[in-house]
Amino acid sequence: MRNLVQGRKNNHQFKIKNYLNAQVIFSILLLTGFTAWFPVLGTADKLCIATIIVLTLINCGALMEQRKYIYELECVRIILLLSYLLWKAGLLEWVVLPAMAMLLMEQYFQLSKLYYRYVLRDETLY
């Protein structure tokens, strides 16, 4: 029985490790591009990109500390990132689309429950 519980913990830690690695790699790539293009970026671009980088790093820390607000922070980060990309593509009128998509996916697929189940550790399972 103990080996089964240990196997679950290792499998869970492996999932979190991959998720964290993806977020850290995203932050490093974004920060590298931000640094390279800093002189030509406008103030709004600098503010948006810096906010996305900071939110991603805060998200990584919250994930490692297993904070309960991580799902909401992740939603804000994704909506901000998609909104920035739509704004830069000249589709400002579609900025509401990411937020609406997140709300609809939450309603129909209950993303928060899936996120908490697969990303946050549920101590009752161990």
Disulfide bonds with the S-S distance in Angstrom:
none
